[in-house]
Amino acid sequence: MDATVASWLGRLRAIGSNRRRREVAKEDAELDAVCTKLQDGLGTFGYQWLCACAVYPGLRLPITSYLGAELARSVDRDVPDEAEHMALSRLPWFRVGWMPEALRLRLLRDLEPQFRGLVREAIERLIFKAAEESDAPRLAEPAEIARPPAGWSKGFRDWLKTPAGAAASEDVIFVRYMLGGVPRAADLELSRRLTRIFGARLAGWLDRWTLLGAGMAVLVLLAIALYGGGLLRPWFDVIRKHGGEVLQAFRECPQCPEMAVVPAGKFMMGAAAAEPISSAEPQREVTIAQFALGRMEVTFDEWDACVADGGCNKYQPNDQGWGRGRRPVINVSWDDAQAYLSWLSSKTNRPYRLPSEAEWEFAARGGTQTVFPWGEDWDSRLANGADSVGRTTEAASYPANPTGFYDMIGNV
């Protein structure tokens, strides 16, 4: 009898699991159809605007208009007009001011990489402004038809019901995104379980990677304690072989760029015979001594700090209308770069210089020998190239290479 019962229970579990998989597949297919229709109806910009609106846990007209203006400014186009606002407001979710979780997760996944950091920073500015300025009359440069009423910030704070930065306990999708990731359905279920165990405040900062990292750290410490370094040394050798050592990042002054130590090593410099790069020299082995390199391009913010401090020959480079801030500085000459390096050296009492060609390629390859750090074929989702957005994007908008440096391919 016991065996029969166990057999039936096993079959019931299998049936339930298969049924759930079919339900998930059906839901995914329905979401695909909905998102395809939305892209066709709203156009490229309108759909990305909708994706940005999915970040915040509620659809509010001032926030929608504000995000639309921020996105438009980043791609050098006019702020959304009345027709574009109406196209969004006619959607059923905007009429009720709420989106289902599954749709929000899908839209966040479809938000293009160059917009993710921009949206995150825009919402941060909005939250802190709402929390700190009780007399703020309106959002910065909203679309004309979406000008919010006076006193909007008080309503915004009342709706939040939490201090600035403490919205984690209110919406898991929002806090996961603001912490720097694109959440998944599994994140939501894990967060709900962690909330029941640890409470909302602690659970808001925990995710599967944090728990996995803590577990791995415990195992590593146990292995070191039991076996010394011998058990782990072969793994470290493999990591070094593939160029994946943990970066030693540092910043030598508040206005200085973030640097990272590149360990010494050898690599094959140049293009392989099969690579279609006519101007590259044949491959040869090059030995590199340890050096430090900026983790991303020098930004306009960093350059402007040099100008404000009396360095950089008081030269304000032209941004070509693409924007300044965290975008990489452009239209600077070799002499301008030397002035900036001299300023860094004077601020830190340490020698700064441009990297050599070999040093740059060693860091750019990140321990790989493929045409690009991610593989043999170009992928416009991983770097800002000529076929991407047509202008610079904010530094570190795309994934880092295997050794943690940003924009070594594309952008500037």
C-alpha positions in Angstrom: 0.0 0.0 0.0 2.8 2.4 0.9 4.6 1.8 -2.4 1.3 2.4 -4.3 0.6 5.6 -2.5 4.2 6.9 -3.1 3.9 6.0 -6.8 0.6 7.9 -7.1 2.1 10.9 -5.3 5.1 10.9 -7.7 2.8 10.8 -10.7 0.7 13.7 -9.3 3.8 15.7 -8.7 5.0 15.0 -12.3 1.6 16.0 -13.7 1.6 19.2 -11.7 5.1 20.1 -12.9 4.3 19.4 -16.5 1.1 21.5 -16.2 3.0 24.4 -14.7 5.6 24.3 -17.5 2.7 24.4 -20.1 1.2 27.3 -18.3 4.5 29.2 -18.2 5.1 28.5 -21.9 1.5 29.8 -22.7 2.1 32.9 -20.6 5.4 33.6 -22.4 3.8 33.2 -25.8 1.0 35.6 -24.8 3.6 38.2 -23.6 5.6 37.8 -26.8 2.5 38.6 -28.8 1.5 41.6 -26.6 5.1 43.1 -26.8 5.3 42.6 -30.5 2.0 44.5 -30.9 3.2 47.2 -28.6 6.4 47.7 -30.6 4.5 47.9 -33.8 2.0 50.4 -32.4 4.4 52.6 -30.4 7.5 52.5 -32.6 11.1 52.1 -31.3 11.2 55.2 -29.1 7.7 54.8 -27.7 8.3 51.1 -26.8 11.6 52.0 -25.0 9.7 54.7 -23.2 7.1 52.2 -22.1 9.9 49.9 -20.9 11.3 52.7 -18.8 7.9 53.3 -17.2 7.8 49.7 -16.1 10.7 50.4 -13.6 8.6 52.4 -11.2 6.0 50.6 -9.1 3.0 52.5 -10.4 2.2 54.5 -13.6 1.9 58.2 -12.8 1.6 60.9 -15.5 4.4 63.2 -14.1 6.9 60.3 -13.8 5.9 59.1 -17.3 6.5 62.5 -18.8 9.7 63.0 -16.9 11.1 59.6 -18.2 10.1 60.4 -21.7 11.9 63.7 -21.6 15.0 62.1 -20.2 15.1 59.4 -22.9 14.4 61.9 -25.6 17.3 64.1 -24.4 19.7 61.1 -24.4 19.0 60.3 -28.1 19.0 64.0 -29.2 15.3 64.3 -30.2 12.4 66.4 -29.1 10.5 65.6 -25.9 7.4 63.4 -26.6 4.5 65.4 -27.9 0.8 65.1 -27.2 0.2 62.4 -29.7 3.0 60.2 -28.2 1.6 60.8 -24.7 -1.9 59.8 -25.9 -0.5 56.6 -27.4 0.7 55.6 -24.0 -2.3 56.9 -22.0 -4.7 54.8 -24.2 -3.0 51.6 -23.0 -5.2 49.8 -20.4 -2.4 49.8 -17.8 -2.0 53.5 -17.8 -5.7 54.0 -17.3 -5.5 52.0 -14.1 -2.0 53.2 -13.1 -0.6 49.6 -12.7 1.1 46.9 -14.6 1.1 43.1 -13.8 4.5 41.8 -12.7 5.0 39.5 -15.7 4.6 42.4 -18.1 6.9 44.6 -16.1 9.6 41.9 -16.0 9.4 41.4 -19.8 9.5 45.2 -20.5 12.6 45.6 -18.3 14.3 42.8 -20.1 13.6 44.6 -23.4 14.9 48.0 -22.2 18.0 48.6 -24.2 21.3 48.6 -22.3 22.2 52.2 -23.1 19.0 53.4 -21.4 19.2 51.3 -18.2 21.7 53.4 -16.3 20.1 56.6 -17.6 16.6 55.5 -16.2 18.1 54.4 -12.9 19.9 57.7 -12.4 16.8 59.7 -13.5 14.6 58.0 -10.9 17.2 58.4 -8.2 17.2 62.2 -8.9 13.4 62.2 -8.8 13.1 60.4 -5.5 15.7 62.5 -3.7 14.3 65.7 -5.1 10.8 64.7 -3.9 12.1 63.8 -0.5 14.2 66.9 0.0 12.4 69.7 -1.7 8.9 70.1 -0.4 8.2 73.3 -2.5 9.3 71.8 -5.8 6.6 73.1 -8.2 7.1 70.7 -11.1 9.4 68.2 -12.8 12.4 69.4 -14.8 11.3 70.3 -18.4 8.2 68.1 -18.7 6.3 67.8 -22.0 3.9 70.7 -22.3 0.7 68.7 -22.1 2.0 66.8 -19.1 2.8 69.7 -16.8 2.0 68.3 -13.3 0.0 70.4 -10.8 1.7 72.4 -8.1 2.6 70.5 -5.0 3.1 67.3 -6.8 6.1 66.4 -4.6 4.0 66.1 -1.5 1.7 63.6 -3.2 4.7 61.8 -4.5 6.1 61.3 -1.0 2.7 60.4 0.4 2.4 57.7 -2.3 5.8 56.3 -1.6 5.1 56.1 2.2 8.8 55.5 2.8 11.9 57.7 3.1 14.0 58.2 0.0 15.9 55.0 -0.9 13.7 52.8 1.3 11.2 51.7 -1.3 12.6 48.1 -1.2 9.9 46.9 1.1 7.2 48.3 -1.3 8.2 46.8 -4.6 10.7 44.0 -5.3 11.0 44.7 -9.0 11.8 48.3 -8.4 14.5 47.7 -5.8 16.1 44.9 -7.8 16.4 47.2 -10.8 17.7 50.2 -8.7 20.4 47.9 -7.2 21.8 47.4 -10.7 20.2 44.4 -12.2 17.3 43.3 -14.4 15.0 41.2 -12.1 13.5 37.9 -13.1 10.5 36.0 -11.8 12.7 33.8 -9.7 14.0 36.9 -7.9 10.5 37.8 -6.9 9.7 34.4 -5.4 13.0 34.3 -3.6 12.5 37.8 -2.2 9.0 36.9 -0.9 10.4 33.9 0.9 13.3 35.9 2.4 10.9 38.6 3.5 9.0 36.0 5.5 12.2 34.8 7.1 14.3 37.9 7.6 11.8 40.8 7.3 11.4 43.3 4.5 14.3 45.6 5.4 17.0 42.8 5.2 15.3 40.9 2.4 15.3 43.9 0.2 19.1 43.7 -0.1 19.4 39.9 -0.5 19.1 38.0 -3.8 20.2 34.6 -5.1 23.7 35.9 -6.0 24.2 37.3 -2.5 23.2 34.0 -0.9 25.3 32.0 -3.4 28.3 34.2 -2.8 27.9 33.9 1.0 27.7 30.1 0.7 30.7 29.9 -1.6 32.7 32.1 0.8 31.9 29.8 3.6 33.0 26.8 1.5 36.2 28.5 0.5 37.1 29.3 4.1 36.4 25.8 5.1 38.6 24.4 2.3 41.4 26.7 3.3 41.1 25.8 6.9 41.1 22.0 6.2 43.5 21.7 3.3 45.6 24.9 3.3 46.1 26.5 -0.1 46.9 23.3 -2.0 43.3 22.4 -2.9 42.5 25.8 -4.3 45.8 26.6 -6.1 44.9 24.7 -9.3 41.7 26.8 -9.6 43.6 30.0 -9.2 46.0 28.9 -11.9 43.1 28.4 -14.3 41.7 31.8 -13.5 45.1 33.4 -14.1 45.5 31.6 -17.4 42.3 33.0 -18.7 43.0 36.5 -17.5 40.1 36.6 -15.0 41.9 37.8 -11.9 39.9 40.0 -9.5 40.6 43.6 -10.2 42.2 45.8 -7.5 40.2 49.0 -8.1 41.1 52.3 -6.5 40.6 56.1 -6.9 43.5 58.3 -5.8 41.5 61.5 -5.4 37.7 62.4 -5.4 37.9 63.9 -8.9 40.2 61.2 -10.3 39.0 58.4 -12.6 38.6 54.9 -11.1 41.6 52.8 -11.8 42.2 49.1 -11.7 45.5 47.1 -11.5 46.2 44.9 -14.5 48.5 42.0 -13.5 51.7 41.3 -15.4 51.4 38.6 -18.1 52.1 37.5 -21.7 49.7 37.5 -24.7 49.7 37.2 -28.4 49.5 40.8 -29.7 48.0 41.6 -33.1 45.6 40.0 -35.4 45.6 36.3 -36.4 46.0 35.5 -40.1 42.3 34.7 -40.5 41.1 38.0 -39.0 39.9 40.6 -41.6 41.9 43.4 -40.1 44.2 44.6 -42.9 46.0 47.3 -40.8 47.0 45.0 -37.9 50.5 43.6 -37.5 51.1 39.9 -37.4 50.7 38.2 -34.0 53.8 38.1 -31.7 54.2 37.3 -28.1 54.4 40.4 -25.8 55.3 40.5 -22.1 53.5 43.1 -20.0 54.5 44.4 -16.6 51.9 45.2 -14.0 50.2 48.6 -14.5 47.0 50.4 -13.7 44.4 51.6 -16.2 41.2 53.6 -16.0 38.2 51.2 -15.8 36.3 53.4 -18.3 36.8 56.4 -20.6 37.5 59.8 -19.0 34.1 61.4 -18.7 33.0 65.0 -19.2 32.4 65.2 -15.4 36.1 64.3 -14.8 37.4 66.6 -17.5 35.3 69.5 -16.2 36.7 68.9 -12.7 40.2 69.4 -14.2 39.1 72.6 -15.9 37.4 74.0 -12.7 40.6 73.3 -10.7 42.7 75.3 -13.2 44.1 72.4 -15.2 43.4 71.2 -18.7 44.3 74.7 -20.1 40.7 75.8 -19.2 39.6 74.0 -22.4 35.9 73.0 -22.6 35.6 70.4 -25.4 32.5 70.4 -27.6 30.1 67.5 -26.9 28.5 67.8 -30.3 25.1 68.1 -28.7 25.2 64.5 -27.4 25.4 65.5 -23.7 28.1 65.7 -21.1 28.1 64.3 -17.5 29.0 60.6 -17.5 29.5 60.5 -21.3 33.1 60.1 -22.4 34.9 63.3 -23.2 35.4 63.9 -27.0 37.1 66.4 -29.2 40.3 66.5 -27.2 43.8 66.4 -28.8 46.9 64.5 -27.7 48.2 67.8 -26.1 44.9 68.2 -24.2 45.2 64.7 -22.9 48.8 65.4 -21.7 47.4 68.5 -19.8 44.8 66.3 -18.1 47.5 63.7 -17.2 49.7 66.4 -15.7 46.8 67.6 -13.6 46.2 64.1 -12.3 49.9 63.7 -11.5 49.9 67.0 -9.6 46.8 66.0 -7.6 48.1 62.6 -6.6 51.9 63.0 -6.7 52.0 59.8 -8.8 52.9 59.5 -12.5 50.0 59.3 -14.9 50.4 58.6 -18.6 48.5 57.2 -21.7 48.8 53.4 -22.0 51.0 51.9 -24.6 49.4 50.1 -27.6 50.4 46.8 -26.1 49.1 47.6 -22.6 45.8 48.8 -24.1 45.3 45.6 -26.2 46.3 43.4 -23.2 43.6 45.0 -21.1 41.0 45.1 -23.9 41.4 41.4 -24.8 40.7 40.5 -21.1 42.6 37.2 -21.4 40.8 36.2 -24.7 42.2 35.6 -28.2 39.0 36.0 -30.1 38.3 38.9 -32.5 36.1 40.6 -29.8 36.3 39.9 -26.0 32.9 38.1 -26.2 33.6 36.0 -29.3 34.3 36.0 -33.0 31.2 38.0 -34.2 30.2 41.6 -33.6 27.2 42.0 -31.3 25.7 45.5 -31.1 24.0 44.6 -27.8 27.5 44.4 -26.1 29.1 47.6 -27.4 28.2 50.9 -28.9 29.5 50.7 -32.5 28.7 52.4 -35.8 25.6 50.3 -36.1 24.3 51.0 -32.6 22.9 54.4 -31.4 24.8 56.8 -33.6 26.3 58.8 -30.7 28.2 58.3 -27.5 26.5 56.6 -24.6 27.3 57.0 -20.9 30.4 55.3 -19.8 29.8 51.7 -18.5 26.4 51.5 -20.2 27.4 48.1 -21.7 28.8 45.0 -20.0 32.5 45.0 -18.9 35.0 42.7 -20.6 36.3 39.6 -18.7 38.8 41.6 -16.6 36.3 44.3 -15.6 37.1 47.2 -18.0 34.2 49.0 -19.8 33.9 50.3 -23.4 37.3 48.9 -24.5 35.3 48.1 -27.7 33.1 50.9 -29.2 31.8 54.2 -27.8 35.0 56.3 -27.9 
